[in-house]
Amino acid sequence: MANGGVIAPVGLNMVALAAQKHAAPFVVLAGSHKVLLNELRSPSELLDFGEFSDCLDFGSGTSFPLLHVVNATFDYVPPKLVSLFITDTGGHNPSYVY
């Protein structure tokens, strides 16, 4: 991202937070020109909807779910959690990435 943040596979934001908590560096390896858009995957990968049928409101006639499930493909890792970027042009601090 222009601010030095990273769009990374889901779960890496938690890894970066754990690295910060334990004072370990979080290094990002990526090409310098990579574009990713956040995609949503099927919620059925996370939940069996048979177990959550009581979370659907069929009594109101609208059938709007009371439970909304978002299964994102990517996380945003803010630049304050990134120690170093290693790209095809070398190693860079997050402040260098623009």
Summary of the structure (lengths in Angstrom):
residues: 98
radius of gyration: 18.7
end to end distance: 7.0
largest distance: 59.7
contacts: 212
relative contact order: 0.33
helix: 22%
strand: 24%
